[in-house]
Amino acid sequence: MEALWVAAAFALGLLASRLGLPPLVGYLGAGFGLNALGLRETEFLHHAAEIGVLLLLFSVGLKLRLKDLLEPRVLGAGGLHLLLFSLLALPFVGLLPLAVALGFSSTVLVAKLLEDKRELTTYHGRLSLGILVFQDLVAVGLLTLYGGGSVSPWAVLLLLFPLFRSQVGWLLERSGHEELLVLFGLGLALLGGEAFRQVGLSPELGALLMGTLLSGHAKGTEMAKSLWSLKEAFLVAFFLDIGLREGVQGVEAGLLLGLLLLSLLKAPLFFLLFLLLGLRARTAFVAGTYLGNYSEFALIVGVALEEAGLLPVSLGNLALLVALSMALSAPLGRYSHTLYKRLEPLLLRLERKGRHPDEEPERLDGATVLIVGMGRTGGAVYRVLEAGGERPFGLDADPEKVERHRAKGRRVLYGDAEDPELWERLDLSGLKAVVLALPDLEAKLLAARWLKERGFRGVVAATSFHLEEDPALEAAGASLLFHPFREAGERLAEKVLERLAIMGEVSHGRS
């Protein structure tokens, strides 16, 4: 049975990938297809799906800052959107708690899309995650009211969690870099989920908050990377489970179509609210596009309402609705930057005038080299170029990285490489080179194309992690490619040869 699940998920995931869609769309299709063949979910698949979700939210928590959740734009846009969309959905479903649940966006889908695009720590990524956590807290309240259970008085002990941060960090530092690190991360995710479940709260929220306990720790990023492949494998079970759980029997086509069309209003509504709260059109559009879907929490609330005898629609219809909205939203989120580029002239007219919190620079203060992406590679490039007499300037979409570099006295500002406005307004005069030290291929391609459109004639250098990326990068305008893994080995070999030559000279002198 398990082999059939994996084979179906792989086949349809590969097909979706070839069609330019995220593989998860194929996994959803595989679940519904297997259900149509008479197969059903099992306890094993359900538990694997739950572990995948807990690992995902734990990984998200590792990169989340609590102050992001308290930002006025998160609370304002999140609260207003939930209120307005619930009122729009109420005539369709006739039950307020279900209408509120339909106002939630998918934490699992959005977090996965952001992670795949390496955008979890960007401004729009943090904004989206903050709103998702706000919605999850509302979902916990709904489940408490209609879930047939109650929050245990012992839940107050969870407030003591932050007091154990130093002890957990101590264990993390001693967990090494291999299987013990993976095992410790898995244990923390499951512990957070189970602790919250035992006191009547959402295990998903528990895993997320357990991750935030280690947010900012020196080994937090390493732990997230070590859990990546394990999390990805378990998450396939989550998307299969949605289709296998209910299937497509008893479809109410009219209701389904109406609610699916209504989901298309989610992103524009978020966009308008973000604009009203002073954000730039691009940030508002990209964040809104990611959030334009129905949530797995709608299913969880639906189960609770069904057990209470209140659910006005079948769970099968609700499961199909959530799955279809995910399948529709996933490609839109994946290509949100490209979509914005096409709609930019229209969307900019709606942007409020004045200074924005996500403002990007227009001048580079006499810089000779621009470095886009100030992670470990970008930081090293900045350091070497500065030592070599150049005047480097760095841009990064992660506000936290920007703060760290500026604290070291480096000229680094917030800037998103996938923002066409940045490249249209940025003064490139005096620049000899642009270094694209970014992990995401699509971001490098977009930046290289925009530099080409601007007529930039300097060196455009880019990292290439796979040889098959080279033709696309060169066609986009990259004139110098660096292969970190291959060239690191070549550099190590050069150092070994240098050391051997020195040893040979010393030996010759002694003889």
N, C-alpha and C positions, 0 to 999 in steps of 0.2 A: 504493500500500500504506500509506504513512505517513498519507495523508488518511483512510483507512478506520480506522486505529488511533485517530486523534484524534477522529473522528466517533463511534466506538463508546464511547470513554472519556467524551466529553462527554455523550452521551445517557444512559448508565447512571449517570454521576456526578451528572447533574441529577436523575434519577429517585431515586437514593439520598438526595440532599439534600432533595427534596420529601417523602420519607418520614421525614425527621428523622434520617437516618443520615449519617455522614461520607462525603463523595464518594469516598474511597478504597475503600469497600466496592463502589461501582459500578465503579471501575477494575479491581478484582479480578475481578468478574463479567464485565466486558468481555473480559478476557484469556481466561478459560475459554470464553466464548461464541465468540470468534474461533477458538480452537483446535478447538472442536466443528465449525466450518464448514470445517476443513481448513487453516487458516492456521497458520504456525509463527513462532517468533521469528527475528529476523535479527541479524546482527552489529551493525547500526546501532542497533537497539532495545536490545540487550544493553549496548552501550557507553554509550548515553544513560542507561540504568538505573543503571549503575555511577557515572557522573558525578553523577547525582542523589543517590545514597547518600553519595558523598564530600562533596558540597556540604552535605548535611544535617548530617553528623557534624562537618564543619569549623565550621559555624554553631553547633552545640551546644558545641563546644570553646571558642568565643569567649566563652561565658557560664558556663563551668565553672571551678571553682577546684580546684586539686590537693588542697587540704586536705579537700575534700568526699569525695574518694576514700579517704582514710585514716581517716575517721570510724569508730570501733568498731562503730557500728550498721550501717554499710554492709558491713563485712567479716563481722560476726557473722551478720546476717540473710541476706546473700548466700551465704555459705558453707554455713550450716545448711540453707537452702532448697534449694540445689543438691544437697546430700547426700541429704536426705529425699525430694525429688521424683524423683531418679534411682533410688532404691530402689523407689519406687512404679511407675515406668515400666518397670523392668527385666523384670518378668514378661510384659509386653505385647510387648516387642521382642527380648528374649533376648540383647542385646548391650550391654555396659556403656557404651562410648563413645557409642552412639546414645542410650541412656537419659540420659546426662549432657547431650547436645546438646538433648534435649527439655526439659531443666530450664532452658534459656536463655529469656529473654523478648526480644521483638523491639525492638532498639534503634531501628530506623527508625520503626516504628509508634508506640512510646511517645514518642520525641522529637518526632514530628510532632503527636501529640495534645497534648502539653504545650505545644508552640510555638503551635498553633492557639488554645489556651486562655490563652495568655500566662502559663504557669505554670512555665516552665523554671527561673526563679530563686526560686520558692517553696521552703519547707522540704521539702515532699513531692516537689517536682520535682527538687531537688538530690539527695535521698535515692534516688529512682528512677534517676536518671542515674548516680549512684555505683555502684549495684548492677549496672546494665547494663554499665558499663565493667569492673567486676570479672568479670562473666560473659564479656565479650569477651576478656579476658586468658586465661581458662580455655579459651575456644574456640581461641585461638592455640596453646595447648599441645596441644590435641587434633589440630589440623591439622598441627602439627609431627610428632606421633607417627604419624599415619595418612595424611598427605597425600602420601606418596611422595617428598617432598622433605625438605630439612633447612634449618635456620636457618644462614645464612652467618656465618662468623667476623667478616665486616665489619659485622654487625649491631651490634657494640659501639660503632661510630662514631656510631650514632643517639643515644647518650648525650650527644654533644656538641651536640645540637640546642638546648638551653636557652642555650648560649653565644652563639647568634646572635640572641637576642631583641632586643637593642638595635639591631642592624643592620636586622632586619626591621621593627621599629617605626619606624626612621628613614625607610625606604622608604614605609611606610604613611602617615606624616605628609605625604609629598610626592606622594601619589597622587591628590590632589584629592578631589572629591566626586561625580564622575560616572562615565563609562565606564572611566577608568583604575582607579578604586577597585574596580569590578566585576571587571575583568580581573586585577587583582592578587590579589583574593580567590580567583577561580577558579584562577589559577596556583598559589597556595599550597596549595589543597585537592588539586589534582592532583599537585603535587610531593610533599606528605606521603604520599599514597597510593602513588605510584610508588616513592619511596625505601624504604618498608617492603616493598613487593612484591619489589623487587630483592634484598632480603636474606632472603627467605623468610618474612616476617611479613605480618599482615593489613593490606591497604591501607586498610580502614575505620578500623582503630585508628590508622594513620598520619595520616589526615585529622583525626581527633578530636584527637590530641595536637598536631598542627600548629596547630589552633585554640586549644588551651590555651596555646600559646606567646604568643599575643596577648591572652589573657584579662586583663581589667582595663585594657587600653590605652584611652586616651581616645577613639580612633576605632574601637574594636572593635565597639561597638553600631551605629555608622553603617555599617560594612562588612556586618554581619549583615543590616541592613535593605536595603542595596543589592543583596544577593545573593538576597533573598527570592523575587522572581518567577521568576528564573532557576532557582533550586532547585526551586520548586513545579512548574514545567513538566517538568523532567527527572525528578522523582519519579513523575510519572504513568507514565513508561516502566517504572519499577521494578515497580509493581503490575501493569501489563499483562504484563510479562515473566514473572512468577510463573505466571500462567495459561497463557500461550502456550508456555511451556517444556515442560510435561509433559502438560497436559490432564487428563482424567478417565478415561482408558482403564484397564481392569483394576482397577477399584475393589474393594478388600477391605472390604466394608461393615462387617463385625463388628469388625475391627481399627480401622478409621477411627472408628466410633462409640465404641468403648471408649476410645481415646486422646483423642477430643474431650471425652468426659465427664470424663476424668482432668484435662484442662486446666482444668476448672471448679474443681478443688481448689487450683490455683495461688494464686489471690487469697486464699482463706481461710487458706492456710498462711502466706503472707506476713503477713497481718493478725495472726495469733496470734504469730508470731515478733517482729513489731514491738512488740506489746503486752508481750511478755516482756522486751524490751529497754528498756521504760520510756516508749514513745511514747504520745501521746493516741490515743483510739479513732478520731478523725476522720482524723488524719494516717496512721495505720496502714491504715484502710479505703481512703482515696483512693489512696495509693501502691500498695497491694496490688491494687486494681482495675485500675490502669494496667498492672501487671506480669503480669496473668493471661492470657498468650497464649504461643504458640510463636514461635520466632525464625527469621528468615531464615538464621541461622547453622546451624540444624538441617539446612537444605538443603545448605549449603556442606560441612558435615561429612558429610552423606549422600553427596554426590558423591565425596568423598575415600574413604569406606568402600566405595563401589561400585567405584571404580577399583582398590581393594585386594582386591576380591572378598569383602568381609565384610558388605555390606549385606543384612539379612534381609528387608527390604520393598522394594517398587518405589519409585523416585524419584517417580513419578506420584502414588502414595498419600501420600508425604511432602509433596509440593508442595500437594496438595489439603488435607491436614491443617493445614499452616501457614496457607494462605489462609482456610480456614473458621474457624480460631481467631482470626485477625485480624478477620474480618468479625463474629464474635461479640463480641470484646473491645472493638472500636472504639466502638460505641454505649454500652457499659457505662462505658468510661473517660470518654466525653464527658459523660455525665450522672451521674458518680460523686457529685457534691456533692448533687444532688437525691435520689439513692438513699440517701445517708447520712442526709439529713434524715428520710426515712421510717423508716429502721431505727435511728435514734439512740437511742431508749429502751432497746432491746435491747442495742445495741453498748456503750453506756456502762456497763452492768453488768459487762462484761468488762475494763474499763479498770483498771489498777493505781492504787492510791491514792498520794498524794505528789506531789512537784513533777516536772514533765515538761520536757524540753529545748525543747519546742515550746509552752510555756505562753503563754497570751494574757492581756492585762490585764483587770481587772474594774472598775477605777476610772480616771477621767480627770483627777484632781487639779484640780478646779475649772475645767476647760476650758469655753469658751463655743461653740467651733466644732470639730467633729471632721472631719478630712480623711482620707479613706480612699483610699490610693494616693499615694505620695510620690515620683512621678517628676517630670519637668520641670514639668508642669502643677500637680501637688499642691504641689511645693516653692515655686512662684511664689505660689500661693494662700496658703500658710502665711506667706510673707514679707510680703505685702501686708496680710493680716489682723492680723498682729502689729504692723506699723507703724501700723495704724488703731486700735490700742488693744484689740483682742480678745485672748482667750487661746486660741490654736489648739493642737490636739493631733493628731498624725499617727499613722496606722497603715499598715503595709506588710507584704506577705507575703514580701518579699525581705530576708533578714537582712543582706545586704551594704549595701543602701540604708539600712536602719535604723542601722547602724553609722556610715555617712557623715554622716547628719543629726545623730546624737547627738554626733558629734565637733565639730559646729558649734554645739553648745549647744541644739539644738532638742528639744522634748518629743515624741519619736517612739518607738514600740514595735512589736514584731512583732505582727501580727494579720492574719488572712485573711478578706477580706470575704465569702467563700462558706461560712464556717463558722457554722452556726446556733448553736452553743454560744457563740460570741463575742457575738452579738446577744442571746441569752437572759440572759447573765450580766453584760453590760456595764451599768454605772450611767449612765443617760442624763440624770439630773437636772442641771439647770443648763445644758444644751445649748440654744443658740438655733438651730443649723443643723448639718447633716451634708452634707459635700461629697464626692460619689462621683467622684473623678478617676481612674477605672479605664479601661483600654483595652478590656476584654472586656465585651460587652453582657450576657451571661448573669450575670456577677458583679454588675453594677450592678442587674439586675432582682431577683436573689436578695436583695441587701442592702436594696433599697428595699421589697421585700415584707415582710422581717423587721422593718424599722423601722415599717412600717404595722401589722403584727401587734402590736408592742409598744405601739402607741398614741402614737407620737412625733408631737407636734403642731408641731414647729419646721419650718424650711425644709429640704427635701431637694433639694439641687442636684446635677445630674449632667451630665457631658459627653455629647454626642450627636454622633457622627461622620457619621451619615447621617440624612436627614430621615425615612426610613421607620422609624427606631428610636423616634421621638418618641411615637407612640401607645402602644407597649408600655411605655416608661418612665413615661409619665403614668399609665397604668392601674396600674402597680406602686406608685405613690405619689410619684414625683418631681414636685415643685411648681415647680422652676426648671431649665430646660435651657439649656446653653451649647453652641453649635456652633463649635468651635475654628477651623475653616477659614473659614467664612463670616464669623464675627464678627471674626476677625483682619483680614480685608479691610476690614470696616466701620470698625474702629478705625484702620487705616492711612489710610483716606479722611478720617476726622475730623482726624487729625494734619496731613494735607496742607491741609485747609481752614483749620485754625488757623494754619499757617505762611503760607498765602496771605493771610489776614486781617492778620497782623502785617506782611507785606511791603507790603500795600496801605496800612496806616496810616503806615509809614515813608515810602513814596513820596508820600503826601498831605502829610506834614509837610515834605518837602523842596520840594514845589511851592508 
